[in-house]
């Protein structure tokens, strides 16, 4: 990292043939996606409001050996995120950047550890769940289903938002008190 590298592009013939543009080419250098597999999952922080983290599906590859659970059939070109549940009620939101080539997105929430995951819930742009274990780490798989790996316009934002449980309903006016006056008095209910 930080080192300059040189790439030599050459031909073994003199580029003088017709048409002149037949010798043109494009070249690019692309960094591998760090969170292309579960072990490299990027950490998200659960907040009481949505605090977006930017991500991309450009260059994502398909993971293998992932439990399907509620996931759609087909090849999933995916990237991974993880978070620690701070409340049992949590919502994961996914928003495509515009313009976008993400045509068939899917989110999948897992419990467990990489290599031993259990599918918990799925969605396309959000997952809402009310039964997470506080303090447990959960994994989120963001994927493009089908087609081929994206090469352009694969940006998105993702966030994890937690909510406090709704207060329990309190039922009023169903109590009673019995008052008795002395040994020979009257009972009041």
C-alpha positions as CSV (number, residue, x, y, z in Angstrom):
1,X,0.0,0.0,0.0
2,X,1.3,3.4,-0.9
3,X,3.9,2.0,-3.4
4,X,3.8,3.2,-7.0
5,X,3.6,0.4,-9.6
6,X,4.1,0.6,-13.4
7,X,2.2,-1.4,-16.0
8,X,3.7,-1.9,-19.4
9,X,1.3,-2.4,-22.3
10,X,2.9,-3.3,-25.6
11,X,2.4,-5.0,-29.0
12,X,4.8,-7.1,-31.0
13,X,3.9,-5.4,-34.3
14,X,4.3,-1.8,-35.4
15,X,0.9,-0.1,-34.9
16,X,0.6,1.3,-38.4
17,X,-2.3,-0.7,-39.8
18,X,-5.7,0.6,-40.9
19,X,-8.0,1.7,-39.3
20,X,-5.7,3.8,-37.1
21,X,-8.1,3.4,-34.0
22,X,-7.7,-0.4,-34.0
23,X,-4.7,0.0,-31.6
24,X,-6.8,2.0,-29.1
25,X,-7.6,0.4,-25.7
26,X,-8.8,1.2,-22.2
27,X,-7.1,0.0,-19.0
28,X,-8.1,0.4,-15.4
29,X,-6.9,-0.7,-11.9
30,X,-9.5,-1.7,-9.5
31,X,-9.1,-2.4,-5.8
32,X,-10.8,-5.5,-4.5
33,X,-13.8,-4.9,-2.3
34,X,-12.8,-5.4,1.3
35,X,-16.2,-6.6,2.4
36,X,-16.8,-9.0,-0.5
37,X,-17.1,-11.9,1.9
38,X,-18.4,-12.3,5.4
39,X,-15.0,-12.3,7.1
40,X,-14.4,-8.7,5.8
41,X,-17.8,-7.4,6.9
42,X,-17.8,-3.6,7.5
43,X,-19.1,-2.6,10.9
44,X,-22.2,-0.5,11.0
45,X,-23.3,1.4,14.2
46,X,-26.9,1.1,15.3
47,X,-28.3,4.6,16.1
48,X,-31.7,5.9,17.1
49,X,-31.9,7.7,13.7
50,X,-30.5,6.6,10.3
51,X,-26.8,7.4,10.0
52,X,-25.9,6.2,6.5
53,X,-22.7,4.4,5.5
54,X,-21.9,4.4,1.8
55,X,-21.2,1.1,0.0
56,X,-20.9,-0.3,-3.5
57,X,-21.7,-3.5,-5.4
58,X,-19.3,-2.7,-8.2
59,X,-17.0,-5.7,-8.6
60,X,-18.8,-7.7,-6.0
61,X,-18.6,-11.5,-6.4
62,X,-21.0,-14.2,-5.4
63,X,-20.4,-15.8,-2.0
64,X,-20.7,-19.6,-1.7
65,X,-21.9,-21.8,1.1
66,X,-24.4,-19.2,2.4
67,X,-27.6,-20.5,4.0
68,X,-30.5,-19.5,1.7
69,X,-33.3,-19.1,4.3
70,X,-35.6,-16.5,2.9
71,X,-33.2,-15.4,0.1
72,X,-34.4,-15.3,-3.5
73,X,-33.1,-18.0,-5.9
74,X,-30.3,-17.0,-8.2
75,X,-26.7,-15.8,-8.1
76,X,-26.2,-13.1,-5.4
77,X,-23.3,-10.6,-6.1
78,X,-22.9,-9.5,-2.5
79,X,-21.1,-7.4,0.0
80,X,-21.2,-7.8,3.8
81,X,-21.9,-5.6,6.9
82,X,-22.2,-6.4,10.6
83,X,-23.6,-4.6,13.7
84,X,-24.1,-5.2,17.4
85,X,-27.7,-5.1,18.5
86,X,-28.3,-2.4,21.1
87,X,-32.1,-2.9,21.2
88,X,-34.3,-5.8,20.2
89,X,-36.2,-3.7,17.7
90,X,-34.1,-2.8,14.7
91,X,-34.6,-1.6,11.1
92,X,-32.0,-1.9,8.4
93,X,-32.5,0.6,5.5
94,X,-31.0,0.3,2.0
95,X,-31.1,3.2,-0.5
96,X,-29.7,3.0,-4.1
97,X,-27.7,6.0,-5.3
98,X,-29.2,7.5,-8.4
99,X,-28.6,6.7,-11.2
100,X,-28.2,3.1,-10.4
101,X,-27.6,-0.3,-12.2
102,X,-28.8,-2.1,-9.1
103,X,-32.0,-3.6,-10.5
104,X,-32.7,-6.5,-8.2
105,X,-31.4,-5.8,-4.7
106,X,-31.8,-8.0,-1.7
107,X,-30.9,-7.6,2.0
108,X,-30.5,-10.7,4.2
109,X,-29.9,-10.6,8.0
110,X,-28.0,-13.4,9.7
111,X,-27.2,-14.4,13.2
112,X,-24.2,-16.6,14.2
113,X,-20.6,-16.3,12.9
114,X,-19.0,-16.4,9.5
115,X,-19.0,-20.0,8.3
116,X,-21.9,-20.8,10.7
117,X,-24.7,-18.3,9.8
118,X,-28.4,-18.7,10.3
119,X,-30.8,-16.7,8.1
120,X,-33.1,-14.4,10.2
121,X,-34.9,-12.1,7.8
122,X,-34.9,-10.8,4.2
123,X,-36.0,-7.7,2.4
124,X,-35.4,-5.6,-0.7
125,X,-35.0,-2.0,0.7
126,X,-35.4,-2.6,4.4
127,X,-35.6,-5.3,7.1
128,X,-37.6,-4.6,10.3
129,X,-37.2,-7.1,13.2
130,X,-38.3,-7.0,16.8
131,X,-36.6,-10.0,18.3
132,X,-32.8,-9.4,18.2
133,X,-30.7,-10.4,21.1
134,X,-29.1,-7.2,22.7
135,X,-25.3,-7.5,22.6
136,X,-25.2,-10.1,19.8
137,X,-23.4,-9.5,16.5
138,X,-25.6,-9.8,13.3
139,X,-24.5,-9.9,9.7
140,X,-26.2,-8.2,6.7
141,X,-25.7,-9.4,3.2
142,X,-26.4,-6.7,0.5
143,X,-26.7,-8.3,-2.9
144,X,-27.7,-7.8,-6.6
145,X,-29.5,-10.9,-7.7
146,X,-28.9,-12.4,-11.2
147,X,-27.2,-10.9,-14.3
148,X,-23.5,-10.3,-13.9
149,X,-21.3,-8.4,-11.5
150,X,-21.9,-4.7,-11.7
151,X,-19.1,-2.5,-13.3
152,X,-20.8,0.9,-12.9
153,X,-23.5,2.7,-10.9
154,X,-23.5,0.3,-8.0
155,X,-23.4,2.8,-5.1
156,X,-25.8,2.7,-2.2
157,X,-26.3,3.8,1.4
158,X,-27.1,1.5,4.3
159,X,-28.0,2.2,8.0
160,X,-29.1,0.4,11.1
161,X,-31.7,2.1,13.3
162,X,-32.9,0.9,16.6
163,X,-36.2,1.7,18.4
164,X,-37.3,1.4,22.0
165,X,-40.1,-1.0,22.6
166,X,-43.5,0.5,22.9
167,X,-44.7,1.0,26.4
168,X,-46.9,-1.7,27.8
169,X,-50.6,-0.9,27.9
170,X,-51.9,-0.2,31.3
171,X,-55.4,-1.2,32.1
172,X,-57.2,1.2,34.5
173,X,-60.3,1.0,36.7
174,X,-60.3,-2.7,37.4
175,X,-59.2,-2.7,41.0
176,X,-61.3,-2.8,44.1
177,X,-61.0,-2.2,47.8
178,X,-63.0,-3.7,50.6
179,X,-63.4,-1.5,53.7
180,X,-64.9,-3.0,56.9
181,X,-66.1,-0.9,59.9
182,X,-65.5,-2.5,63.2
183,X,-66.7,-5.9,64.5
184,X,-70.4,-5.2,63.8
185,X,-70.1,-2.6,61.1
186,X,-71.1,-2.6,57.4
187,X,-68.8,-3.8,54.6
188,X,-68.3,-1.3,51.7
189,X,-67.0,-2.7,48.4
